Amino acid sequence: MSNLYIDRTTGDEPAEPITRPGNRRSSRFWLATSLAVVAGASVIIGGVLVSRGNAQNRTISASANENVPAEANSEATSTTSNDRAAEQAIENWFVETSSIAAVPEGPTPRPSYYPTRRPVAPTHRPTYRIVPKPSYRPTSSQPTMRPTKRPSPLPTANTNTTCFTSSTYDEIDSDIALLKLTISNHIERSHFLGGIVRLAAHDFMDYDRFSSVPYGPDGCFDPNHDANMGLPQTVWCTSCLLRALYETKYKHISRADFWIASANAVIRQTSLNNTLDLKETFTWGRVDADSCPGSGDRVPSPAGCSEVEDTFLGRMGLEWVDAVALLGAHSIGRGSANVSNEQ
């Protein structure tokens, strides 16, 4: 019943037990502490009284025995030092006892539910800088449709094409127009213009992308092949106007470049209102070949659409629109059995 409170107004015990503050262990702790304090105080008081009694006795003895020898005085001094040491020991014991008694014996404080923040050295975080996004723009404004420069397997010494400029292209166009005006006969004029286009076409239509000797526009054709009949007699002979123009003014560029530029000039001048200008699609740098044996066999024969498809689409790698343009080039000039073996 010691751990219950009694209702002093009625003298009855409460219906619910009321726990006295603290527990039995705490009560024993404070009881032991109180007894230790009382015992220590009693020892100190007793020690002080004993010390005072000894001091009075020493005073009386000193006054009564003033003539006591030095040995007796030495013993009295030693007794006084011993008493002081005893007092000091008692005081030290009391302090130690009080310190021990001050240590609580109750339950330890509840652990904190808030963890302490331990100092953590900051780490060097990686940089998450956003790198520039790759550009999806094409490297060039527009893809070029011009054919790439292809070195000929049989080059000649005439490879100086570094002087071909835009003005050179325009001069060739002007010179073709002047030569055209010197021909008064319209039949001969048509042969002259159509022969230039036929010469350039037969130069590049021997191209074979699957052959180790591809040929192509290399300023060379087989003059002895039936497919090229009329070219060495009326277009590229020693006294022909086109060859004379090349020999006297444009020999610093390749024959292949000169033939293509001349054919472009003819196409522009014979188109409606001169609107079909191919200058922007022209590229230079072709290399001439001294000879091209077997190239005439690659020129397509007029045997129908299958021959056109096999030559232009299969062997040369062109499209149908390119094939139609090449067939339309035959409308320039006129056919003649004496010139092209075709009437």
Residue frames relative to the residue before (quaternion, step in Angstrom):
aa qw qx qy qz dx dy dz
M 1.0000 0.0000 0.0000 0.0000 0.00 0.00 0.00
S 0.5036 0.6789 -0.4233 0.3261 3.56 1.25 -0.16
N 0.6993 0.4562 -0.2905 0.4675 3.55 1.11 -0.40
L 0.6352 0.4976 -0.3390 0.4837 3.60 1.25 0.35
Y 0.3765 -0.6773 0.5809 0.2490 3.50 -1.22 0.56
I 0.2915 -0.7371 0.5847 0.1726 3.58 -1.14 0.71
D 0.4376 -0.6795 0.5184 0.2793 3.53 -0.93 0.90
R 0.3243 -0.7929 0.4900 0.1613 3.57 -0.40 1.29
T 0.6205 0.5554 -0.3572 0.4231 3.62 1.10 -0.44
T 0.7954 0.2538 -0.1269 0.5355 3.58 0.99 -0.81
G 0.4036 -0.7207 0.4750 0.3036 3.58 1.17 -0.52
D 0.5824 0.5814 -0.3757 0.4262 3.53 1.26 0.09
E 0.5090 -0.6091 0.5036 0.3412 3.49 -1.26 0.40
P 0.5199 -0.6357 0.4568 0.3418 3.58 -0.99 0.69
A 0.6186 -0.5643 0.4052 0.3670 3.51 -1.27 0.56
E 0.7626 0.2530 -0.1454 0.5773 3.54 1.00 -0.82
P 0.4490 -0.6781 0.4956 0.3049 3.61 -0.80 0.85
I 0.2276 -0.7567 0.6035 0.1065 3.49 -0.96 0.98
T 0.3472 -0.7580 0.5173 0.1930 3.54 -0.56 1.12
R 0.4229 -0.6864 0.5327 0.2573 3.54 -0.86 1.03
P 0.5626 -0.5945 0.4356 0.3747 3.59 -1.01 0.71
G 0.7611 0.2821 -0.2495 0.5281 3.51 -0.88 0.93
N 0.3368 -0.7180 0.5612 0.2369 3.57 -1.28 -0.06
R 0.7360 -0.4183 0.2811 0.4521 3.52 -1.26 0.02
R 0.6200 0.5399 -0.3546 0.4453 3.54 1.03 -0.68
S 0.6412 0.5084 -0.3274 0.4725 3.59 1.01 -0.73
S 0.6370 0.5223 -0.3412 0.4527 3.63 0.96 -0.77
R 0.6602 0.4918 -0.3174 0.4707 3.59 0.90 -0.84
F 0.6218 0.5507 -0.3475 0.4351 3.57 1.00 -0.74
W 0.7105 0.4450 -0.2764 0.4699 3.59 0.78 -0.98
L 0.6144 0.5360 -0.3573 0.4556 3.64 1.05 -0.60
A 0.6648 0.4884 -0.3105 0.4723 3.57 0.96 -0.87
T 0.6288 0.5395 -0.3360 0.4479 3.54 1.02 -0.77
S 0.6651 0.5059 -0.3114 0.4525 3.58 0.90 -0.91
L 0.6553 0.5044 -0.3178 0.4639 3.62 0.91 -0.84
A 0.6473 0.5191 -0.3317 0.4489 3.58 0.97 -0.81
V 0.6483 0.5109 -0.3245 0.4619 3.57 1.00 -0.81
V 0.6635 0.5022 -0.3134 0.4575 3.61 0.89 -0.90
A 0.6557 0.5075 -0.3160 0.4611 3.60 0.97 -0.87
G 0.6575 0.5070 -0.3203 0.4562 3.55 0.93 -0.81
A 0.6519 0.5099 -0.3224 0.4594 3.59 0.97 -0.84
S 0.6390 0.5225 -0.3329 0.4560 3.58 0.98 -0.77
V 0.6549 0.5076 -0.3262 0.4550 3.59 0.90 -0.84
I 0.6566 0.5078 -0.3248 0.4532 3.56 0.96 -0.86
I 0.6628 0.5005 -0.3218 0.4545 3.58 0.87 -0.93
G 0.6566 0.5052 -0.3190 0.4604 3.59 0.94 -0.85
G 0.6526 0.5158 -0.3225 0.4518 3.55 0.95 -0.78
V 0.6514 0.5094 -0.3261 0.4580 3.57 0.99 -0.79
L 0.6525 0.5129 -0.3227 0.4551 3.59 0.95 -0.84
V 0.6473 0.5111 -0.3245 0.4631 3.57 0.98 -0.83
S 0.6514 0.5214 -0.3205 0.4485 3.52 0.99 -0.84
R 0.6596 0.4980 -0.3202 0.4630 3.56 0.95 -0.83
G 0.6347 0.5237 -0.3349 0.4589 3.62 1.00 -0.76
N 0.6530 0.5038 -0.3154 0.4693 3.57 0.93 -0.81
A 0.6401 0.5243 -0.3331 0.4522 3.54 1.01 -0.80
Q 0.6586 0.5001 -0.3227 0.4605 3.61 0.97 -0.84
N 0.6389 0.5224 -0.3251 0.4616 3.52 1.00 -0.82
R 0.6638 0.4948 -0.3191 0.4612 3.58 0.97 -0.79
T 0.6247 0.5302 -0.3484 0.4552 3.57 1.09 -0.66
I 0.6578 0.5005 -0.3087 0.4707 3.55 0.95 -0.93
S 0.6669 0.5045 -0.3090 0.4530 3.56 0.92 -0.92
A 0.6484 0.5224 -0.3274 0.4466 3.55 1.02 -0.76
S 0.6788 0.4768 -0.3055 0.4674 3.57 0.99 -0.84
A 0.6955 0.4714 -0.2819 0.4633 3.57 1.07 -0.70
N 0.7811 0.2608 -0.1318 0.5518 3.51 1.04 -0.56
E 0.0611 0.8224 -0.5603 0.0770 3.51 0.63 1.04
N 0.7234 0.4208 -0.2469 0.4886 3.51 1.13 -0.53
V 0.3304 0.7426 -0.5183 0.2660 3.58 1.20 0.50
P 0.5539 -0.6249 0.4218 0.3533 3.62 -0.99 0.67
A 0.6970 -0.4931 0.3442 0.3906 3.59 -1.36 0.37
E 0.6024 0.5672 -0.3770 0.4163 3.62 1.01 -0.63
A 0.6503 0.5137 -0.3251 0.4555 3.61 1.03 -0.79
N 0.6427 0.5183 -0.3275 0.4594 3.58 0.98 -0.81
S 0.6260 0.5420 -0.3338 0.4505 3.60 1.03 -0.75
E 0.6493 0.5071 -0.3235 0.4655 3.57 1.03 -0.81
A 0.6358 0.5301 -0.3314 0.4527 3.62 1.02 -0.74
T 0.6513 0.5116 -0.3170 0.4621 3.57 0.98 -0.85
S 0.6437 0.5215 -0.3178 0.4612 3.59 1.00 -0.80
T 0.6374 0.5257 -0.3322 0.4550 3.58 1.06 -0.79
T 0.6391 0.5314 -0.3241 0.4519 3.59 1.00 -0.82
S 0.6494 0.5114 -0.3158 0.4658 3.63 0.97 -0.83
N 0.6416 0.5219 -0.3254 0.4584 3.57 1.01 -0.77
D 0.6408 0.5247 -0.3271 0.4550 3.57 1.03 -0.79
R 0.6559 0.5043 -0.3160 0.4644 3.55 0.95 -0.84
A 0.6352 0.5218 -0.3344 0.4609 3.61 0.97 -0.74
A 0.6378 0.5250 -0.3216 0.4627 3.55 1.08 -0.79
E 0.6427 0.5172 -0.3223 0.4643 3.58 1.00 -0.83
Q 0.6599 0.5098 -0.3120 0.4553 3.58 0.95 -0.89
A 0.6426 0.5232 -0.3251 0.4557 3.60 1.01 -0.77
I 0.6385 0.5209 -0.3291 0.4611 3.57 1.06 -0.81
E 0.6513 0.5115 -0.3186 0.4612 3.57 0.94 -0.89
N 0.6473 0.5117 -0.3272 0.4606 3.63 0.93 -0.82
W 0.6451 0.5204 -0.3271 0.4539 3.56 0.98 -0.82
F 0.6482 0.5235 -0.3190 0.4517 3.57 0.99 -0.82
V 0.6528 0.5114 -0.3203 0.4580 3.56 0.96 -0.84
E 0.6635 0.4984 -0.3061 0.4666 3.57 0.95 -0.91
T 0.6472 0.5192 -0.3197 0.4576 3.58 1.02 -0.84
S 0.6520 0.5129 -0.3104 0.4641 3.57 0.99 -0.85
S 0.6498 0.5178 -0.3229 0.4532 3.57 1.01 -0.81
I 0.6608 0.4964 -0.3086 0.4708 3.55 0.97 -0.83
A 0.6636 0.5081 -0.3072 0.4550 3.55 0.98 -0.87
A 0.6359 0.5552 -0.3375 0.4166 3.60 1.13 -0.60
V 0.5653 0.5876 -0.3991 0.4194 3.56 1.21 -0.31
P 0.3637 -0.7487 0.4966 0.2461 3.62 -0.53 1.01
E 0.2783 -0.7629 0.5646 0.1476 3.50 -1.12 0.78
G 0.4729 0.6956 -0.4271 0.3317 3.57 1.27 0.05
P 0.7352 -0.3920 0.2939 0.4684 3.57 -1.27 -0.15
T 0.5277 -0.6305 0.4679 0.3242 3.53 -1.09 0.68
P 0.6226 -0.5454 0.3850 0.4082 3.60 -1.11 0.50
R 0.5863 -0.5836 0.4326 0.3585 3.51 -1.18 0.63
P 0.5013 -0.6480 0.4683 0.3311 3.56 -1.02 0.71
S 0.4787 -0.6692 0.4919 0.2847 3.52 -1.05 0.76
Y 0.3539 -0.7421 0.5331 0.1997 3.53 -1.01 0.86
Y 0.6201 0.4939 -0.3450 0.5025 3.54 1.27 0.13
P 0.2926 -0.7835 0.5118 0.1963 3.61 -0.22 1.16
T 0.4860 -0.6551 0.4959 0.2979 3.48 -1.06 0.80
R 0.4432 -0.6861 0.5138 0.2624 3.53 -1.14 0.63
R 0.2394 -0.7735 0.5731 0.1259 3.49 -0.51 1.16
P 0.4801 -0.6620 0.4764 0.3231 3.57 -0.88 0.79
V 0.0746 -0.7909 0.6074 -0.0054 3.50 -0.80 1.07
A 0.4388 -0.6939 0.5025 0.2712 3.52 -0.81 0.97
P 0.4738 -0.6841 0.4621 0.3065 3.61 -0.80 0.90
T 0.3132 -0.7398 0.5682 0.1781 3.50 -0.99 0.90
H 0.4955 -0.6315 0.5035 0.3198 3.52 -1.25 0.44
R 0.2457 -0.7983 0.5341 0.1306 3.52 -0.27 1.23
P 0.5201 -0.6289 0.4603 0.3494 3.58 -1.03 0.64
T 0.4719 -0.6723 0.4998 0.2749 3.53 -1.11 0.68
Y 0.1717 -0.7953 0.5769 0.0719 3.52 -0.77 1.07
R 0.1372 0.8096 -0.5542 0.1365 3.56 0.89 0.94
I 0.4263 -0.7024 0.5129 0.2487 3.52 -0.92 0.89
V 0.3225 -0.7430 0.5550 0.1894 3.54 -0.71 1.08
P 0.5952 -0.5752 0.4053 0.3880 3.57 -1.06 0.58
K 0.4799 -0.6682 0.4882 0.2913 3.53 -0.98 0.83
P 0.5315 -0.6226 0.4490 0.3582 3.58 -1.03 0.67
S 0.4627 -0.6809 0.4996 0.2695 3.50 -1.02 0.82
Y 0.2665 -0.7681 0.5637 0.1459 3.54 -0.98 0.90
R 0.4520 0.6737 -0.4636 0.3563 3.54 1.23 0.27
P 0.5164 -0.6353 0.4542 0.3514 3.59 -0.98 0.65
T 0.5976 -0.5948 0.4059 0.3527 3.53 -1.14 0.63
S 0.7666 0.1946 -0.1367 0.5964 3.57 1.13 -0.53
S 0.6482 -0.5536 0.3538 0.3850 3.56 -1.14 0.57
Q 0.7937 -0.0395 0.0549 0.6046 3.58 0.88 -0.91
P 0.4818 -0.6435 0.4901 0.3369 3.61 -0.99 0.71
T 0.3917 -0.7303 0.5121 0.2259 3.51 -0.91 0.88
M 0.3103 -0.7508 0.5593 0.1651 3.53 -1.07 0.81
R 0.4688 0.6830 -0.4458 0.3392 3.54 1.26 0.07
P 0.4919 -0.6542 0.4704 0.3298 3.58 -0.96 0.68
T 0.4927 -0.6520 0.4869 0.3083 3.55 -1.08 0.69
K 0.5818 -0.5891 0.4308 0.3592 3.50 -1.21 0.53
R 0.0823 -0.8031 0.5900 0.0126 3.55 -0.80 1.01
P 0.3536 -0.7380 0.5240 0.2361 3.59 -0.62 1.04
S 0.4344 -0.6952 0.5132 0.2541 3.53 -1.03 0.82
P 0.5055 -0.6553 0.4573 0.3255 3.60 -1.00 0.69
L 0.7604 0.2756 -0.1678 0.5637 3.59 1.22 -0.40
P 0.0094 0.8335 -0.5522 0.0165 3.62 0.41 1.15
T 0.2829 -0.7228 0.6024 0.1863 3.51 -1.31 0.44
A 0.6945 -0.4657 0.3398 0.4305 3.53 -1.32 0.01
N 0.6310 0.5419 -0.3343 0.4432 3.57 1.19 -0.46
T 0.2777 0.7646 -0.5250 0.2504 3.55 0.36 1.29
N 0.4517 0.6912 -0.4552 0.3332 3.59 1.20 0.29
T 0.1680 0.7930 -0.5626 0.1629 3.55 -0.05 1.32
T 0.3928 0.7420 -0.4715 0.2699 3.57 1.19 0.34
C 0.6707 0.5043 -0.2976 0.4552 3.60 1.25 -0.35
F 0.4632 0.6655 -0.4589 0.3633 3.61 1.25 0.19
T 0.0199 0.8100 -0.5807 0.0792 3.57 -0.44 1.26
S 0.7011 -0.4334 0.3447 0.4493 3.54 -1.31 -0.02
S 0.6424 0.5112 -0.3288 0.4668 3.58 1.02 -0.69
T 0.5927 0.5559 -0.3627 0.4562 3.59 1.13 -0.61
Y 0.6356 0.5244 -0.3215 0.4665 3.57 0.98 -0.86
D 0.6819 0.4847 -0.2905 0.4644 3.60 0.89 -0.92
E 0.6371 0.5290 -0.3332 0.4508 3.59 1.02 -0.71
I 0.6255 0.5234 -0.3406 0.4678 3.59 1.01 -0.76
D 0.6357 0.5269 -0.3246 0.4614 3.59 0.98 -0.86
S 0.6754 0.4896 -0.2933 0.4671 3.59 0.94 -0.88
D 0.6615 0.5105 -0.3119 0.4522 3.57 0.95 -0.81
I 0.6208 0.5202 -0.3473 0.4727 3.63 1.04 -0.69
A 0.6463 0.5132 -0.3223 0.4637 3.57 1.00 -0.78
L 0.6518 0.5031 -0.3197 0.4688 3.63 0.99 -0.75
L 0.6506 0.5009 -0.3259 0.4686 3.61 0.94 -0.80
K 0.6125 0.5550 -0.3469 0.4433 3.59 1.04 -0.74
L 0.6797 0.5011 -0.2927 0.4486 3.56 0.99 -0.81
T 0.6201 0.5530 -0.3463 0.4356 3.58 1.18 -0.43
I 0.6465 0.4752 -0.3113 0.5092 3.60 1.29 -0.28
S 0.2365 -0.8119 0.5232 0.1060 3.55 -0.42 1.23
N 0.6541 0.4978 -0.3145 0.4748 3.59 1.05 -0.69
H 0.4072 -0.7472 0.4687 0.2370 3.57 -0.59 1.11
I 0.6105 0.5346 -0.3697 0.4527 3.63 1.11 -0.53
E 0.6676 0.4771 -0.2992 0.4870 3.56 0.91 -0.86
R 0.6251 0.5330 -0.3427 0.4558 3.58 1.06 -0.72
S 0.6548 0.5024 -0.3187 0.4662 3.59 0.96 -0.78
H 0.6301 0.5109 -0.3354 0.4791 3.59 1.07 -0.70
F 0.6345 0.5355 -0.3312 0.4483 3.58 0.99 -0.81
L 0.7148 0.4428 -0.2656 0.4716 3.61 0.76 -0.99
G 0.6892 0.4738 -0.2910 0.4645 3.59 0.86 -0.90
G 0.6250 0.5518 -0.3390 0.4358 3.59 1.10 -0.71
I 0.6160 0.5420 -0.3549 0.4481 3.64 1.06 -0.68
V 0.6690 0.4805 -0.3032 0.4793 3.58 0.94 -0.89
R 0.6512 0.5135 -0.3189 0.4588 3.62 0.98 -0.82
L 0.6261 0.5435 -0.3361 0.4468 3.61 1.02 -0.76
A 0.6807 0.4755 -0.2859 0.4784 3.61 0.89 -0.93
A 0.6610 0.5157 -0.3145 0.4453 3.59 0.99 -0.82
H 0.6934 0.4591 -0.2907 0.4731 3.61 0.89 -0.85
D 0.5766 0.5707 -0.3834 0.4414 3.59 1.23 -0.29
F 0.7910 0.3121 -0.1812 0.4940 3.65 0.89 -0.80
M 0.5853 0.5986 -0.3913 0.3820 3.64 1.17 -0.27
D 0.5862 0.5463 -0.3968 0.4478 3.61 1.22 0.08
Y 0.3987 0.7307 -0.4634 0.3038 3.59 1.27 0.27
D 0.0104 -0.7740 0.6325 -0.0284 3.56 -0.95 0.96
R 0.3059 -0.8006 0.4928 0.1504 3.57 -0.36 1.25
F 0.6829 0.4752 -0.2866 0.4751 3.59 1.21 -0.30
S 0.6087 0.5754 -0.3452 0.4234 3.60 1.25 -0.15
S 0.5296 -0.6146 0.4811 0.3321 3.55 -1.20 0.57
V 0.7129 0.2560 -0.1969 0.6224 3.60 1.30 -0.35
P 0.1526 -0.8695 0.4618 0.0863 3.59 0.27 1.24
Y 0.2378 -0.7631 0.5542 0.2323 3.62 1.10 -0.65
G 0.2236 0.7637 -0.5855 0.1547 3.59 -1.05 -0.72
P 0.7641 -0.3392 0.2415 0.4927 3.64 -1.18 -0.42
D 0.2307 0.7922 -0.5230 0.2138 3.57 0.05 1.34
G 0.5583 -0.6389 0.3800 0.3684 3.62 1.23 0.43
C 0.6522 0.4934 -0.2997 0.4913 3.57 1.17 0.55
F 0.0862 0.7542 -0.6498 0.0374 3.56 -1.13 0.71
D 0.5130 -0.6339 0.4858 0.3146 3.53 -1.26 0.45
P 0.2712 -0.8104 0.4914 0.1682 3.64 -0.24 1.18
N 0.6807 0.5010 -0.2874 0.4505 3.60 1.19 -0.38
H 0.5636 0.5986 -0.3960 0.4089 3.59 1.22 -0.07
D 0.5676 -0.6292 0.4174 0.3282 3.57 -1.05 0.83
A 0.6055 0.5730 -0.3680 0.4118 3.60 1.09 -0.63
N 0.7360 0.3891 -0.2160 0.5102 3.60 1.18 -0.54
M 0.2724 0.7885 -0.5142 0.1992 3.58 1.19 0.38
G 0.7748 0.3237 -0.2739 0.4690 3.55 -1.01 0.91
L 0.5986 0.5841 -0.3789 0.3960 3.62 1.04 -0.53
P 0.7352 0.4000 -0.2773 0.4719 3.64 0.71 -0.86
Q 0.6742 0.5001 -0.3027 0.4513 3.63 1.18 -0.30
T 0.8274 0.2467 -0.0951 0.4954 3.60 0.95 -0.82
V 0.7477 0.3741 -0.2111 0.5065 3.59 1.19 -0.38
W 0.8283 0.1282 -0.0371 0.5442 3.61 0.76 -1.00
C 0.3144 0.7234 -0.5447 0.2849 3.56 0.83 0.94
T 0.7042 -0.4761 0.3119 0.4243 3.57 -1.27 0.27
S 0.7605 0.3608 -0.1899 0.5053 3.58 1.00 -0.79
C 0.4463 0.6999 -0.4548 0.3227 3.59 1.24 0.04
L 0.6025 -0.6084 0.3864 0.3428 3.58 -1.08 0.80
L 0.6725 0.5117 -0.3106 0.4352 3.60 0.89 -0.91
R 0.6825 0.4693 -0.2987 0.4741 3.58 0.89 -0.84
A 0.6216 0.5369 -0.3420 0.4565 3.57 1.02 -0.74
L 0.6309 0.5239 -0.3329 0.4655 3.59 1.02 -0.77
Y 0.6662 0.4995 -0.3058 0.4617 3.58 0.92 -0.88
E 0.6874 0.4983 -0.2974 0.4367 3.59 0.84 -0.96
T 0.7374 0.4353 -0.2380 0.4584 3.60 0.95 -0.75
K 0.8349 0.2327 -0.0920 0.4902 3.65 0.98 -0.66
Y 0.8268 0.2611 -0.1002 0.4880 3.60 0.92 -0.79
K 0.3216 0.7701 -0.5047 0.2208 3.57 1.05 0.49
H 0.5608 0.6049 -0.3958 0.4037 3.61 1.22 -0.21
I 0.6911 0.3737 -0.2840 0.5496 3.61 1.27 -0.12
S 0.6270 -0.5552 0.3840 0.3887 3.59 -1.23 0.34
R 0.6047 -0.5534 0.4297 0.3788 3.57 -1.22 0.51
A 0.6317 0.5536 -0.3358 0.4262 3.57 0.99 -0.84
D 0.6670 0.4777 -0.3042 0.4841 3.60 0.92 -0.87
F 0.6567 0.5171 -0.3167 0.4484 3.59 0.96 -0.84
W 0.6590 0.5096 -0.3177 0.4530 3.61 0.95 -0.82
I 0.6640 0.4922 -0.3095 0.4702 3.62 0.95 -0.85
A 0.6623 0.4999 -0.3129 0.4622 3.62 0.91 -0.85
S 0.6457 0.5121 -0.3181 0.4687 3.59 1.02 -0.78
A 0.6523 0.5036 -0.3184 0.4686 3.60 0.93 -0.82
N 0.6263 0.5234 -0.3384 0.4683 3.62 1.03 -0.74
A 0.6339 0.5315 -0.3309 0.4540 3.57 1.04 -0.75
V 0.6465 0.5126 -0.3182 0.4669 3.57 1.00 -0.81
I 0.6514 0.5172 -0.3201 0.4536 3.62 0.93 -0.89
R 0.6584 0.4965 -0.3236 0.4640 3.60 0.93 -0.78
Q 0.7179 0.4744 -0.2666 0.4341 3.57 0.81 -1.00
T 0.7199 0.4139 -0.2516 0.4971 3.61 1.12 -0.52
S 0.5388 0.6129 -0.4162 0.4009 3.63 1.26 -0.07
L 0.6518 -0.5246 0.3784 0.3960 3.57 -1.28 0.39
N 0.8434 -0.0469 -0.0437 0.5334 3.55 -0.67 1.22
N 0.5248 -0.6702 0.3866 0.3549 3.58 1.21 0.60
T 0.3354 0.7860 -0.4597 0.2417 3.61 1.08 0.70
L 0.6581 0.5035 -0.3267 0.4546 3.62 1.12 -0.47
D 0.0976 0.8048 -0.5672 0.1447 3.54 0.24 1.37
L 0.1779 -0.8208 0.5402 0.0532 3.58 -0.62 1.18
K 0.3025 0.7929 -0.4915 0.1956 3.60 1.19 0.29
E 0.6776 0.5101 -0.3018 0.4353 3.61 0.93 -0.87
T 0.7005 0.4432 -0.2776 0.4857 3.61 1.16 -0.39
F 0.5315 0.6532 -0.4005 0.3611 3.59 1.26 -0.11
T 0.0384 -0.7589 0.6495 0.0273 3.54 -1.09 0.80
W 0.2467 -0.7689 0.5742 0.1347 3.57 -1.09 0.65
G 0.5119 0.6490 -0.4737 0.3040 3.54 -1.29 0.17
R 0.3991 0.7152 -0.4875 0.3027 3.61 1.19 0.23
V 0.2958 -0.7601 0.5612 0.1409 3.56 -1.09 0.76
D 0.4154 -0.7288 0.4952 0.2259 3.58 -0.86 0.98
A 0.2538 -0.7251 0.6197 0.1604 3.52 -1.32 0.49
D 0.5010 -0.6615 0.4689 0.3026 3.58 -1.05 0.79
S 0.7941 -0.0308 0.0534 0.6047 3.58 1.00 -0.80
C 0.1011 -0.7855 0.6093 0.0383 3.55 -1.23 0.52
P 0.0670 -0.8395 0.5387 0.0247 3.60 0.49 1.16
G 0.8084 0.2602 -0.2206 0.4796 3.53 -1.02 0.91
S 0.4691 0.6946 -0.4484 0.3105 3.59 1.22 -0.08
G 0.6093 0.5767 -0.3578 0.4101 3.61 1.09 -0.63
D 0.6125 0.5655 -0.3519 0.4258 3.58 1.10 -0.59
R 0.6623 0.5131 -0.3106 0.4492 3.58 1.16 -0.45
V 0.5336 0.6065 -0.4284 0.4048 3.60 1.18 -0.24
P 0.4533 -0.7152 0.4483 0.2863 3.63 -0.67 1.00
S 0.3518 -0.7121 0.5738 0.1998 3.49 -1.17 0.74
P 0.5353 -0.6352 0.4398 0.3414 3.62 -1.10 0.57
A 0.2525 0.7959 -0.5028 0.2235 3.56 0.43 1.26
G 0.7409 -0.3993 0.2394 0.4841 3.61 1.15 0.30
C 0.7511 -0.4196 0.2846 0.4229 3.55 -1.37 -0.01
S 0.6040 0.5667 -0.3735 0.4178 3.60 1.06 -0.62
E 0.6398 0.5098 -0.3241 0.4751 3.58 1.06 -0.72
V 0.6325 0.5230 -0.3249 0.4700 3.56 1.02 -0.78
E 0.6780 0.4922 -0.2985 0.4570 3.59 0.89 -0.90
D 0.6668 0.5030 -0.3126 0.4524 3.58 0.90 -0.87
T 0.7108 0.4592 -0.2687 0.4600 3.60 0.95 -0.86
F 0.7808 0.3771 -0.2012 0.4557 3.57 0.55 -1.16
L 0.7571 0.3679 -0.2158 0.4948 3.61 0.81 -0.94
G 0.7302 0.4405 -0.2543 0.4562 3.59 0.86 -0.90
R 0.7976 0.3269 -0.1806 0.4737 3.55 0.46 -1.21
M 0.7580 0.3831 -0.2127 0.4833 3.63 0.90 -0.85
G 0.4014 -0.7495 0.4524 0.2690 3.62 1.20 -0.36
L 0.4180 0.7045 -0.4737 0.3234 3.61 1.12 0.56
E 0.4785 -0.6259 0.5236 0.3242 3.55 -1.37 -0.09
W 0.6873 -0.4803 0.3401 0.4257 3.56 -1.28 0.23
V 0.6229 0.5375 -0.3516 0.4466 3.59 1.03 -0.69
D 0.6309 0.5131 -0.3325 0.4777 3.58 1.09 -0.64
A 0.6429 0.5291 -0.3218 0.4508 3.55 1.00 -0.80
V 0.6376 0.5206 -0.3234 0.4668 3.59 1.02 -0.80
A 0.6471 0.5171 -0.3248 0.4565 3.60 0.98 -0.82
L 0.6628 0.4985 -0.3114 0.4639 3.60 0.97 -0.81
L 0.6418 0.5030 -0.3269 0.4777 3.61 1.03 -0.72
G 0.6497 0.5292 -0.3172 0.4441 3.58 1.05 -0.73
A 0.5557 0.6130 -0.3938 0.4005 3.57 1.17 -0.42
H 0.5836 0.5847 -0.3723 0.4230 3.60 1.19 -0.40
S 0.5745 0.5904 -0.3876 0.4136 3.58 1.19 -0.19
I 0.5770 0.5482 -0.3812 0.4704 3.61 1.26 -0.21
G 0.7861 0.2272 -0.2019 0.5382 3.59 -0.77 0.99
R 0.3783 -0.6931 0.5520 0.2679 3.54 -1.13 -0.66
G 0.4936 -0.6657 0.4785 0.2903 3.54 -1.11 0.64
S 0.0170 0.7878 -0.6142 0.0437 3.54 -1.12 0.74
A 0.4707 -0.6850 0.4805 0.2799 3.53 -0.90 0.93
N 0.6554 0.5135 -0.3194 0.4525 3.59 1.10 -0.57
V 0.7274 0.4153 -0.2361 0.4926 3.60 1.17 -0.50
S 0.8400 0.1200 -0.0184 0.5288 3.60 0.65 -1.10
N 0.4730 -0.6809 0.4298 0.3577 3.55 1.29 0.12
E 0.6550 0.4352 -0.3138 0.5321 3.55 1.25 0.38
Q 0.2404 -0.7829 0.5571 0.1375 3.59 -0.82 0.94
